């Protein structure tokens, strides 16, 4: 699986807090627990990596659908007022690993 960090939505204020190191303790525990299964591009700033490992959510949900159905699903969700974003894709390479690219 590939996650594109630039596509992951987050509150704009989160970046400033993360730059100051103001992230929940669970962020570091998540990173420590999962870092072995994640390959993070060196291009991604450390504060963005912290945001990606942040355990807080506002009820977010990750949905995986076949590529040809992506746009239709996004359109239907947005029609219903749901914030939705295409943040990645499933790839055959590196099974069991998550690749984070910018």
C-alpha positions in Angstrom: 0.0 0.0 0.0 1.2 3.5 -0.8 0.0 6.6 1.2 0.7 10.0 -0.3 1.4 12.3 2.7 0.5 15.4 0.7 -3.0 14.0 0.1 -3.9 13.2 3.7 -6.2 15.9 5.1 -5.5 17.4 8.5 -6.4 20.6 10.3 -4.0 23.4 9.2 -3.2 24.2 12.8 -1.9 20.6 13.3 1.2 21.3 11.3 2.3 24.2 13.4 1.8 22.2 16.6 3.7 19.3 15.2 6.5 21.6 14.2 6.8 22.6 17.8 6.7 19.0 19.0 3.3 19.3 20.5 1.8 15.9 19.6 0.1 13.3 21.8 2.4 10.7 23.5 0.5 8.1 21.6 2.1 9.4 18.4 5.5 8.1 19.4 4.0 4.8 20.7 2.3 4.3 17.4 5.5 5.1 15.5 7.5 2.8 17.7 5.0 0.0 17.3 4.5 0.2 13.5 7.7 1.7 12.1 8.9 -1.8 11.1 6.0 -2.1 8.6 6.3 1.4 7.2 8.8 2.8 4.7 8.8 6.6 4.8 10.3 8.7 2.1 13.2 10.9 3.4 11.5 13.8 1.6 8.7 13.9 4.1 9.4 16.3 7.0 9.4 14.8 10.5 6.5 16.9 11.7 4.4 15.5 8.9 5.4 12.0 9.8 4.3 12.8 13.4 0.9 13.9 12.1 0.5 10.7 10.1 1.2 8.6 13.3 -1.1 10.8 15.5 -3.6 8.5 17.2 -6.3 11.2 17.4 -9.1 11.0 14.8 -12.4 12.8 14.4 -14.0 9.5 13.4 -12.0 9.1 10.2 -12.5 6.0 8.1 -10.2 4.4 5.5 -12.1 2.8 2.6 -10.4 0.7 -0.1 -12.2 0.3 -3.4 -11.1 -0.8 -6.9 -9.4 2.0 -8.8 -12.2 2.3 -11.4 -14.8 3.0 -8.7 -12.8 5.7 -6.8 -14.2 8.8 -8.5 -17.8 7.6 -8.2 -17.4 6.9 -4.5 -15.7 10.2 -3.9 -18.5 12.0 -5.7 -21.3 10.2 -3.8 -19.6 10.9 -0.5 -19.1 14.6 -1.3 -22.7 14.9 -2.5 -23.7 13.9 1.0 -21.4 16.4 2.7 -18.7 13.9 3.7 -15.2 15.1 3.4 -13.3 12.5 1.4 -9.9 12.3 -0.2 -8.0 9.8 -2.3 -4.8 9.4 -0.2 -3.2 6.3 -1.6 -3.3 3.1 -3.6 -2.8 -0.6 -3.1 0.3 -2.0 -4.9 1.6 -5.5 -5.4 5.1 -4.7 -4.4 6.2 -5.0 -0.7 3.2 -7.0 0.6 2.5 -6.2 4.3 4.4 -2.9 4.1 3.0 0.6 3.9 5.0 3.0 1.8 4.6 6.7 2.6 5.6 9.0 -0.3 5.2 12.7 -0.6 
